[in-house]
Amino acid sequence: MANNLDIVSMSLPKQLDEQIEKEVKTGKFASKSEFVRFLVRLWQEDKLAKEIDEAEKDIAAGRVKEIKSLKELR
């Protein structure tokens, strides 16, 4: 099975690194990597929620586009 993970190195200020380490030590996260993945997922969810909110505003304002195929969603 192919590994679909990329290794990314990050530089963080010591205070942030200590805060992340503290969260890992609570047991909620198995590692710093898991903590960062959690934050990225939160960011993605927030971004999607904002896009949905904007779309709902456009629909309410009558600014809609008729979609004739799934390709147009991209």
Beta strands, then each sheet from edge to edge (+ up, - down):
end
